[in-house]
Amino acid sequence: MGITEEELAETIQLAASVGAGTIRAMARRASKKSEPDINGLGSLI
């Protein structure tokens, strides 16, 4: 008794979906850190 091809496909799809979500979240965090702080720019003028 093993895993069916359909169960394997569902498992792979779930893993890929979770992985993609993690990558998107990391990219969003990195993007926010690289954006200038608008309030902080006043000190440069």
CHARMM-style PDB file with segment names, atoms N, HN, CA, C and O in Angstrom:
ATOM      1  N   MET     1       0.850  -1.178   0.000  1.00  0.00      PROA
ATOM      2  CA  MET     1       0.000   0.000   0.000  1.00  0.00      PROA
ATOM      3  C   MET     1       0.892   1.236   0.000  1.00  0.00      PROA
ATOM      4  O   MET     1       1.671   1.454   0.928  1.00  0.00      PROA
ATOM      5  N   GLY     2       0.768   2.037  -1.048  1.00  0.00      PROA
ATOM      6  HN  GLY     2       0.136   1.860  -1.801  1.00  0.00      PROA
ATOM      7  CA  GLY     2       1.582   3.240  -1.170  1.00  0.00      PROA
ATOM      8  C   GLY     2       0.720   4.429  -1.536  1.00  0.00      PROA
ATOM      9  O   GLY     2      -0.502   4.423  -1.384  1.00  0.00      PROA
ATOM     10  N   ILE     3       1.386   5.417  -2.010  1.00  0.00      PROA
ATOM     11  HN  ILE     3       2.378   5.421  -2.134  1.00  0.00      PROA
ATOM     12  CA  ILE     3       0.699   6.649  -2.387  1.00  0.00      PROA
ATOM     13  C   ILE     3       0.269   6.559  -3.858  1.00  0.00      PROA
ATOM     14  O   ILE     3       0.993   6.021  -4.695  1.00  0.00      PROA
ATOM     15  N   THR     4      -0.897   7.083  -4.150  1.00  0.00      PROA
ATOM     16  HN  THR     4      -1.485   7.520  -3.469  1.00  0.00      PROA
ATOM     17  CA  THR     4      -1.373   7.070  -5.536  1.00  0.00      PROA
ATOM     18  C   THR     4      -0.739   8.232  -6.296  1.00  0.00      PROA
ATOM     19  O   THR     4      -0.208   9.169  -5.699  1.00  0.00      PROA
ATOM     20  N   GLU     5      -0.805   8.151  -7.604  1.00  0.00      PROA
ATOM     21  HN  GLU     5      -1.236   7.390  -8.088  1.00  0.00      PROA
ATOM     22  CA  GLU     5      -0.250   9.216  -8.435  1.00  0.00      PROA
ATOM     23  C   GLU     5      -0.974  10.538  -8.170  1.00  0.00      PROA
ATOM     24  O   GLU     5      -0.352  11.601  -8.175  1.00  0.00      PROA
ATOM     25  N   GLU     6      -2.275  10.471  -7.942  1.00  0.00      PROA
ATOM     26  HN  GLU     6      -2.780   9.608  -7.938  1.00  0.00      PROA
ATOM     27  CA  GLU     6      -3.063  11.678  -7.659  1.00  0.00      PROA
ATOM     28  C   GLU     6      -2.641  12.303  -6.327  1.00  0.00      PROA
ATOM     29  O   GLU     6      -2.508  13.523  -6.227  1.00  0.00      PROA
ATOM     30  N   GLU     7      -2.433  11.472  -5.312  1.00  0.00      PROA
ATOM     31  HN  GLU     7      -2.540  10.481  -5.394  1.00  0.00      PROA
ATOM     32  CA  GLU     7      -1.993  11.985  -4.006  1.00  0.00      PROA
ATOM     33  C   GLU     7      -0.607  12.615  -4.113  1.00  0.00      PROA
ATOM     34  O   GLU     7      -0.334  13.646  -3.499  1.00  0.00      PROA
ATOM     35  N   LEU     8       0.254  11.992  -4.890  1.00  0.00      PROA
ATOM     36  HN  LEU     8       0.032  11.154  -5.389  1.00  0.00      PROA
ATOM     37  CA  LEU     8       1.596  12.531  -5.087  1.00  0.00      PROA
ATOM     38  C   LEU     8       1.527  13.890  -5.784  1.00  0.00      PROA
ATOM     39  O   LEU     8       2.227  14.826  -5.397  1.00  0.00      PROA
ATOM     40  N   ALA     9       0.685  13.996  -6.807  1.00  0.00      PROA
ATOM     41  HN  ALA     9       0.116  13.235  -7.121  1.00  0.00      PROA
ATOM     42  CA  ALA     9       0.527  15.262  -7.528  1.00  0.00      PROA
ATOM     43  C   ALA     9      -0.004  16.353  -6.602  1.00  0.00      PROA
ATOM     44  O   ALA     9       0.461  17.491  -6.656  1.00  0.00      PROA
ATOM     45  N   GLU    10      -0.978  16.015  -5.752  1.00  0.00      PROA
ATOM     46  HN  GLU    10      -1.356  15.090  -5.709  1.00  0.00      PROA
ATOM     47  CA  GLU    10      -1.528  16.992  -4.806  1.00  0.00      PROA
ATOM     48  C   GLU    10      -0.467  17.445  -3.810  1.00  0.00      PROA
ATOM     49  O   GLU    10      -0.392  18.625  -3.467  1.00  0.00      PROA
ATOM     50  N   THR    11       0.345  16.512  -3.352  1.00  0.00      PROA
ATOM     51  HN  THR    11       0.284  15.553  -3.631  1.00  0.00      PROA
ATOM     52  CA  THR    11       1.403  16.836  -2.393  1.00  0.00      PROA
ATOM     53  C   THR    11       2.427  17.775  -3.019  1.00  0.00      PROA
ATOM     54  O   THR    11       2.858  18.744  -2.394  1.00  0.00      PROA
ATOM     55  N   ILE    12       2.811  17.482  -4.251  1.00  0.00      PROA
ATOM     56  HN  ILE    12       2.461  16.695  -4.759  1.00  0.00      PROA
ATOM     57  CA  ILE    12       3.783  18.331  -4.951  1.00  0.00      PROA
ATOM     58  C   ILE    12       3.203  19.720  -5.189  1.00  0.00      PROA
ATOM     59  O   ILE    12       3.898  20.722  -5.021  1.00  0.00      PROA
ATOM     60  N   GLN    13       1.931  19.781  -5.579  1.00  0.00      PROA
ATOM     61  HN  GLN    13       1.367  18.966  -5.716  1.00  0.00      PROA
ATOM     62  CA  GLN    13       1.283  21.073  -5.826  1.00  0.00      PROA
ATOM     63  C   GLN    13       1.224  21.900  -4.540  1.00  0.00      PROA
ATOM     64  O   GLN    13       1.478  23.104  -4.563  1.00  0.00      PROA
ATOM     65  N   LEU    14       0.891  21.260  -3.429  1.00  0.00      PROA
ATOM     66  HN  LEU    14       0.684  20.281  -3.410  1.00  0.00      PROA
ATOM     67  CA  LEU    14       0.829  21.963  -2.149  1.00  0.00      PROA
ATOM     68  C   LEU    14       2.206  22.488  -1.751  1.00  0.00      PROA
ATOM     69  O   LEU    14       2.342  23.633  -1.320  1.00  0.00      PROA
ATOM     70  N   ALA    15       3.225  21.645  -1.899  1.00  0.00      PROA
ATOM     71  HN  ALA    15       3.115  20.714  -2.250  1.00  0.00      PROA
ATOM     72  CA  ALA    15       4.582  22.064  -1.545  1.00  0.00      PROA
ATOM     73  C   ALA    15       5.039  23.239  -2.405  1.00  0.00      PROA
ATOM     74  O   ALA    15       5.667  24.171  -1.904  1.00  0.00      PROA
ATOM     75  N   ALA    16       4.726  23.196  -3.691  1.00  0.00      PROA
ATOM     76  HN  ALA    16       4.215  22.439  -4.099  1.00  0.00      PROA
ATOM     77  CA  ALA    16       5.107  24.289  -4.592  1.00  0.00      PROA
ATOM     78  C   ALA    16       4.377  25.572  -4.225  1.00  0.00      PROA
ATOM     79  O   ALA    16       4.955  26.657  -4.277  1.00  0.00      PROA
ATOM     80  N   SER    17       3.117  25.449  -3.857  1.00  0.00      PROA
ATOM     81  HN  SER    17       2.648  24.568  -3.814  1.00  0.00      PROA
ATOM     82  CA  SER    17       2.314  26.613  -3.489  1.00  0.00      PROA
ATOM     83  C   SER    17       2.854  27.261  -2.213  1.00  0.00      PROA
ATOM     84  O   SER    17       2.973  28.484  -2.136  1.00  0.00      PROA
ATOM     85  N   VAL    18       3.173  26.455  -1.235  1.00  0.00      PROA
ATOM     86  HN  VAL    18       3.077  25.462  -1.298  1.00  0.00      PROA
ATOM     87  CA  VAL    18       3.726  26.974   0.025  1.00  0.00      PROA
ATOM     88  C   VAL    18       5.076  27.625  -0.238  1.00  0.00      PROA
ATOM     89  O   VAL    18       5.366  28.699   0.290  1.00  0.00      PROA
ATOM     90  N   GLY    19       5.897  26.979  -1.052  1.00  0.00      PROA
ATOM     91  HN  GLY    19       5.661  26.107  -1.481  1.00  0.00      PROA
ATOM     92  CA  GLY    19       7.207  27.536  -1.385  1.00  0.00      PROA
ATOM     93  C   GLY    19       7.093  28.874  -2.084  1.00  0.00      PROA
ATOM     94  O   GLY    19       7.839  29.804  -1.777  1.00  0.00      PROA
ATOM     95  N   ALA    20       6.164  28.979  -3.020  1.00  0.00      PROA
ATOM     96  HN  ALA    20       5.558  28.224  -3.269  1.00  0.00      PROA
ATOM     97  CA  ALA    20       5.966  30.232  -3.756  1.00  0.00      PROA
ATOM     98  C   ALA    20       5.487  31.334  -2.815  1.00  0.00      PROA
ATOM     99  O   ALA    20       5.912  32.484  -2.935  1.00  0.00      PROA
ATOM    100  N   GLY    21       4.614  30.990  -1.890  1.00  0.00      PROA
ATOM    101  HN  GLY    21       4.269  30.057  -1.792  1.00  0.00      PROA
ATOM    102  CA  GLY    21       4.125  31.973  -0.918  1.00  0.00      PROA
ATOM    103  C   GLY    21       5.241  32.485  -0.029  1.00  0.00      PROA
ATOM    104  O   GLY    21       5.294  33.672   0.290  1.00  0.00      PROA
ATOM    105  N   THR    22       6.124  31.598   0.367  1.00  0.00      PROA
ATOM    106  HN  THR    22       6.080  30.633   0.108  1.00  0.00      PROA
ATOM    107  CA  THR    22       7.258  31.983   1.206  1.00  0.00      PROA
ATOM    108  C   THR    22       8.186  32.926   0.448  1.00  0.00      PROA
ATOM    109  O   THR    22       8.656  33.924   0.995  1.00  0.00      PROA
ATOM    110  N   ILE    23       8.443  32.600  -0.809  1.00  0.00      PROA
ATOM    111  HN  ILE    23       8.061  31.789  -1.253  1.00  0.00      PROA
ATOM    112  CA  ILE    23       9.323  33.441  -1.623  1.00  0.00      PROA
ATOM    113  C   ILE    23       8.703  34.822  -1.825  1.00  0.00      PROA
ATOM    114  O   ILE    23       9.405  35.831  -1.753  1.00  0.00      PROA
ATOM    115  N   ARG    24       7.387  34.876  -2.077  1.00  0.00      PROA
ATOM    116  HN  ARG    24       6.817  34.056  -2.135  1.00  0.00      PROA
ATOM    117  CA  ARG    24       6.714  36.169  -2.251  1.00  0.00      PROA
ATOM    118  C   ARG    24       6.807  37.001  -0.977  1.00  0.00      PROA
ATOM    119  O   ARG    24       7.067  38.203  -1.034  1.00  0.00      PROA
ATOM    120  N   ALA    25       6.596  36.362   0.170  1.00  0.00      PROA
ATOM    121  HN  ALA    25       6.385  35.386   0.216  1.00  0.00      PROA
ATOM    122  CA  ALA    25       6.656  37.085   1.444  1.00  0.00      PROA
ATOM    123  C   ALA    25       8.063  37.633   1.688  1.00  0.00      PROA
ATOM    124  O   ALA    25       8.220  38.763   2.151  1.00  0.00      PROA
ATOM    125  N   MET    26       9.074  36.839   1.380  1.00  0.00      PROA
ATOM    126  HN  MET    26       8.947  35.922   1.004  1.00  0.00      PROA
ATOM    127  CA  MET    26      10.452  37.293   1.564  1.00  0.00      PROA
ATOM    128  C   MET    26      10.763  38.462   0.627  1.00  0.00      PROA
ATOM    129  O   MET    26      11.453  39.406   1.013  1.00  0.00      PROA
ATOM    130  N   ALA    27      10.255  38.395  -0.597  1.00  0.00      PROA
ATOM    131  HN  ALA    27       9.695  37.628  -0.910  1.00  0.00      PROA
ATOM    132  CA  ALA    27      10.490  39.478  -1.562  1.00  0.00      PROA
ATOM    133  C   ALA    27       9.813  40.764  -1.100  1.00  0.00      PROA
ATOM    134  O   ALA    27      10.376  41.850  -1.244  1.00  0.00      PROA
ATOM    135  N   ARG    28       8.601  40.646  -0.543  1.00  0.00      PROA
ATOM    136  HN  ARG    28       8.144  39.764  -0.426  1.00  0.00      PROA
ATOM    137  CA  ARG    28       7.894  41.829  -0.043  1.00  0.00      PROA
ATOM    138  C   ARG    28       8.673  42.473   1.096  1.00  0.00      PROA
ATOM    139  O   ARG    28       8.822  43.694   1.141  1.00  0.00      PROA
ATOM    140  N   ARG    29       9.165  41.653   2.010  1.00  0.00      PROA
ATOM    141  HN  ARG    29       9.044  40.661   1.974  1.00  0.00      PROA
ATOM    142  CA  ARG    29       9.935  42.196   3.139  1.00  0.00      PROA
ATOM    143  C   ARG    29      11.191  42.903   2.642  1.00  0.00      PROA
ATOM    144  O   ARG    29      11.525  43.992   3.109  1.00  0.00      PROA
ATOM    145  N   ALA    30      11.879  42.284   1.700  1.00  0.00      PROA
ATOM    146  HN  ALA    30      11.608  41.399   1.321  1.00  0.00      PROA
ATOM    147  CA  ALA    30      13.108  42.885   1.166  1.00  0.00      PROA
ATOM    148  C   ALA    30      12.792  44.191   0.450  1.00  0.00      PROA
ATOM    149  O   ALA    30      13.554  45.153   0.546  1.00  0.00      PROA
ATOM    150  N   SER    31      11.683  44.230  -0.259  1.00  0.00      PROA
ATOM    151  HN  SER    31      11.064  43.449  -0.337  1.00  0.00      PROA
ATOM    152  CA  SER    31      11.282  45.434  -0.978  1.00  0.00      PROA
ATOM    153  C   SER    31      10.977  46.564   0.001  1.00  0.00      PROA
ATOM    154  O   SER    31      11.370  47.707  -0.234  1.00  0.00      PROA
ATOM    155  N   LYS    32      10.291  46.261   1.077  1.00  0.00      PROA
ATOM    156  HN  LYS    32       9.972  45.332   1.267  1.00  0.00      PROA
ATOM    157  CA  LYS    32       9.960  47.288   2.073  1.00  0.00      PROA
ATOM    158  C   LYS    32      11.218  47.832   2.735  1.00  0.00      PROA
ATOM    159  O   LYS    32      11.293  49.025   3.031  1.00  0.00      PROA
ATOM    160  N   LYS    33      12.204  46.977   2.970  1.00  0.00      PROA
ATOM    161  HN  LYS    33      12.143  46.009   2.730  1.00  0.00      PROA
ATOM    162  CA  LYS    33      13.433  47.428   3.615  1.00  0.00      PROA
ATOM    163  C   LYS    33      14.244  48.326   2.690  1.00  0.00      PROA
ATOM    164  O   LYS    33      14.988  49.184   3.165  1.00  0.00      PROA
ATOM    165  N   SER    34      14.114  48.143   1.378  1.00  0.00      PROA
ATOM    166  HN  SER    34      13.510  47.446   0.992  1.00  0.00      PROA
ATOM    167  CA  SER    34      14.918  48.925   0.442  1.00  0.00      PROA
ATOM    168  C   SER    34      14.250  50.239   0.046  1.00  0.00      PROA
ATOM    169  O   SER    34      14.893  51.090  -0.569  1.00  0.00      PROA
ATOM    170  N   GLU    35      12.965  50.423   0.387  1.00  0.00      PROA
ATOM    171  HN  GLU    35      12.442  49.731   0.886  1.00  0.00      PROA
ATOM    172  CA  GLU    35      12.275  51.669   0.066  1.00  0.00      PROA
ATOM    173  C   GLU    35      12.704  52.753   1.052  1.00  0.00      PROA
ATOM    174  O   GLU    35      12.835  52.489   2.247  1.00  0.00      PROA
ATOM    175  N   PRO    36      12.924  53.971   0.557  1.00  0.00      PROA
ATOM    176  CA  PRO    36      13.313  55.052   1.477  1.00  0.00      PROA
ATOM    177  C   PRO    36      12.153  55.427   2.394  1.00  0.00      PROA
ATOM    178  O   PRO    36      10.985  55.334   2.016  1.00  0.00      PROA
ATOM    179  N   ASP    37      12.496  55.842   3.578  1.00  0.00      PROA
ATOM    180  HN  ASP    37      13.444  55.917   3.884  1.00  0.00      PROA
ATOM    181  CA  ASP    37      11.490  56.302   4.532  1.00  0.00      PROA
ATOM    182  C   ASP    37      11.165  57.752   4.193  1.00  0.00      PROA
ATOM    183  O   ASP    37      12.015  58.630   4.339  1.00  0.00      PROA
ATOM    184  N   ILE    38       9.956  58.003   3.746  1.00  0.00      PROA
ATOM    185  HN  ILE    38       9.265  57.290   3.627  1.00  0.00      PROA
ATOM    186  CA  ILE    38       9.562  59.341   3.291  1.00  0.00      PROA
ATOM    187  C   ILE    38       9.713  60.360   4.423  1.00  0.00      PROA
ATOM    188  O   ILE    38      10.140  61.487   4.173  1.00  0.00      PROA
ATOM    189  N   ASN    39       9.382  59.998   5.631  1.00  0.00      PROA
ATOM    190  HN  ASN    39       9.035  59.083   5.834  1.00  0.00      PROA
ATOM    191  CA  ASN    39       9.516  60.925   6.760  1.00  0.00      PROA
ATOM    192  C   ASN    39      10.981  61.238   7.034  1.00  0.00      PROA
ATOM    193  O   ASN    39      11.311  62.331   7.494  1.00  0.00      PROA
ATOM    194  N   GLY    40      11.843  60.297   6.758  1.00  0.00      PROA
ATOM    195  HN  GLY    40      11.575  59.409   6.384  1.00  0.00      PROA
ATOM    196  CA  GLY    40      13.258  60.489   7.017  1.00  0.00      PROA
ATOM    197  C   GLY    40      13.946  61.382   6.002  1.00  0.00      PROA
ATOM    198  O   GLY    40      15.042  61.876   6.268  1.00  0.00      PROA
ATOM    199  N   LEU    41      13.334  61.604   4.842  1.00  0.00      PROA
ATOM    200  HN  LEU    41      12.444  61.203   4.626  1.00  0.00      PROA
ATOM    201  CA  LEU    41      13.960  62.426   3.812  1.00  0.00      PROA
ATOM    202  C   LEU    41      13.988  63.901   4.192  1.00  0.00      PROA
ATOM    203  O   LEU    41      14.833  64.643   3.692  1.00  0.00      PROA
ATOM    204  N   GLY    42      13.092  64.340   5.060  1.00  0.00      PROA
ATOM    205  HN  GLY    42      12.406  63.737   5.466  1.00  0.00      PROA
ATOM    206  CA  GLY    42      13.072  65.736   5.484  1.00  0.00      PROA
ATOM    207  C   GLY    42      14.365  66.149   6.158  1.00  0.00      PROA
ATOM    208  O   GLY    42      14.753  67.315   6.086  1.00  0.00      PROA
ATOM    209  N   SER    43      15.017  65.245   6.792  1.00  0.00      PROA
ATOM    210  HN  SER    43      14.702  64.298   6.851  1.00  0.00      PROA
ATOM    211  CA  SER    43      16.267  65.570   7.477  1.00  0.00      PROA
ATOM    212  C   SER    43      17.410  65.796   6.493  1.00  0.00      PROA
ATOM    213  O   SER    43      18.450  66.339   6.867  1.00  0.00      PROA
ATOM    214  N   LEU    44      17.229  65.387   5.240  1.00  0.00      PROA
ATOM    215  HN  LEU    44      16.384  64.946   4.936  1.00  0.00      PROA
ATOM    216  CA  LEU    44      18.282  65.573   4.246  1.00  0.00      PROA
ATOM    217  C   LEU    44      18.226  66.955   3.602  1.00  0.00      PROA
ATOM    218  O   LEU    44      19.186  67.371   2.953  1.00  0.00      PROA
ATOM    219  N   ILE    45      17.117  67.670   3.773  1.00  0.00      PROA
ATOM    220  HN  ILE    45      16.337  67.332   4.300  1.00  0.00      PROA
ATOM    221  CA  ILE    45      16.938  68.975   3.103  1.00  0.00      PROA
ATOM    222  C   ILE    45      17.481  70.090   3.981  1.00  0.00      PROA
ATOM    223  OT1 ILE    45      17.426  71.259   3.599  1.00  0.00      PROA
TER     224      ILE     45
END
